[in-house]
């Protein structure tokens, strides 16, 4: 079952679409790639690829428009503005999308899996690290975790610092870090065309240095930075994250 909705977000100053597939199961917020919208994952057959998990009631998949990703991709405004949109996008996810997911699931405390490919992977890992009170896992595929290439002015604005786990996680301490240590990040990447598995290893090193459980899966050279790779990966890793522990 597919349900599309949306609302005007005061945080983002625009209307944002939200789409849901499935009826029961663990909620998965699947971020689009940089320029994608909420229905991108359906057009590129990711929803078909996880069809068995949806049919079995293992997962419900949600997606939203890639508001911040489009801002980076289109070079909208100065660095500080794009960084501001990025952090407001994460605040929108935490304070608007997650509450809507919990209402839809009829569970005010249900945990959410964050997932995505490319820049979607950046968003998935970032919201896990920023909001471990609501996100339980991050599944990042072919992740682009270092977005400083989108900062031509050569400085790291404050909003960007608090959006980028490569930057803020090394200095994270206290209760938020202790909670994050109970979560899990799964990072996978091919090694074919346009892939850079080193980005996943770098992200894993930062996570591991703070005691955050994680794993990197490096797939072979036949797996490119493209939808066929992600259609193969998503079902495998979402099944793993929603598996019922033995015993």
JODAHU-V417218 format. One record per residue. N is the residue number from 1. PSI is psi in degrees with one decimal (NA if undefined). Layout:
BEGIN
((N,PSI) (N,PSI))
END
This chain:
BEGIN
((1,130.2) (2,132.5) (3,125.3) (4,137.8) (5,-168.1) (6,169.0) (7,165.5) (8,120.1) (9,120.2) (10,-32.7) (11,-39.0) (12,-13.8) (13,29.5) (14,166.4) (15,137.7) (16,133.6) (17,143.7) (18,133.1) (19,144.1) (20,139.3) (21,135.8) (22,167.5) (23,-37.7) (24,168.7) (25,179.7) (26,128.7) (27,134.9) (28,119.5) (29,109.6) (30,108.8) (31,141.6) (32,172.7) (33,-177.8) (34,-47.3) (35,9.5) (36,162.9) (37,-175.7) (38,-23.8) (39,7.1) (40,-43.1) (41,-21.1) (42,-43.7) (43,-33.5) (44,17.3) (45,20.8) (46,-38.6) (47,-39.8) (48,-39.5) (49,-27.6) (50,19.4) (51,-38.3) (52,-38.4) (53,-38.0) (54,-46.0) (55,-32.7) (56,-3.0) (57,23.2) (58,-36.2) (59,155.6) (60,130.6) (61,132.0) (62,149.5) (63,155.6) (64,163.6) (65,144.0) (66,72.8) (67,-52.0) (68,-38.8) (69,-40.4) (70,-36.7) (71,-43.4) (72,-46.9) (73,-38.3) (74,-3.7) (75,39.1) (76,115.8) (77,-176.8) (78,170.9) (79,-44.8) (80,-34.5) (81,-45.0) (82,-37.9) (83,-37.1) (84,-44.3) (85,-39.1) (86,-47.9) (87,-32.7) (88,-33.2) (89,-44.2) (90,-37.9) (91,-38.6) (92,-44.7) (93,-48.5) (94,-44.1) (95,-7.4) (96,-50.1) (97,-48.4) (98,-46.2) (99,-37.7) (100,-39.2) (101,-43.8) (102,-36.7) (103,-44.0) (104,-35.3) (105,-4.0) (106,40.1) (107,107.4) (108,-5.6) (109,10.7) (110,138.9) (111,152.2) (112,138.8) (113,130.4) (114,136.1) (115,159.6) (116,164.8) (117,147.6) (118,-122.2) (119,-24.7) (120,-33.3) (121,-40.7) (122,-48.3) (123,-38.9) (124,-47.8) (125,-37.4) (126,-46.8) (127,-30.6) (128,-46.5) (129,-33.8) (130,-33.5) (131,60.3) (132,-6.1) (133,-20.5) (134,-25.2) (135,135.6) (136,-31.5) (137,155.2) (138,131.5) (139,105.9) (140,119.9) (141,130.3) (142,45.6) (143,137.8) (144,92.3) (145,-19.3) (146,102.4) (147,12.0) (148,-17.8) (149,-16.3) (150,9.9) (151,75.9) (152,-19.4) (153,-11.7) (154,8.8) (155,157.7) (156,102.9) (157,152.5) (158,-41.9) (159,-36.7) (160,-41.7) (161,-46.8) (162,-4.9) (163,-23.5) (164,111.7) (165,-28.3) (166,-25.7) (167,-48.5) (168,-26.0) (169,-39.4) (170,-24.4) (171,4.6) (172,132.9) (173,173.7) (174,-160.6) (175,-36.7) (176,-41.7) (177,-41.2) (178,-39.4) (179,-40.8) (180,-31.1) (181,-12.7) (182,0.5) (183,-178.4) (184,134.9) (185,127.9) (186,116.2) (187,123.8) (188,147.8) (189,141.6) (190,179.2) (191,24.7) (192,-149.5) (193,128.8) (194,8.0) (195,153.2) (196,87.3) (197,-19.6) (198,-29.6) (199,-38.9) (200,-41.2) (201,-38.4) (202,-43.9) (203,-40.9) (204,-37.9) (205,-43.1) (206,-42.8) (207,-49.0) (208,-36.0) (209,-24.0) (210,7.6) (211,20.5) (212,121.0) (213,133.9) (214,167.4) (215,141.2) (216,128.6) (217,114.4) (218,111.7) (219,172.8) (220,-178.5) (221,-13.8) (222,-5.8) (223,112.1) (224,170.6) (225,78.1) (226,168.4) (227,-37.6) (228,-36.7) (229,-46.9) (230,-31.5) (231,-28.0) (232,-36.1) (233,-45.5) (234,-49.5) (235,-40.9) (236,-47.9) (237,-32.9) (238,-33.0) (239,-41.4) (240,-43.8) (241,-21.6) (242,11.0) (243,142.4) (244,124.5) (245,142.2) (246,145.7) (247,NA))
END
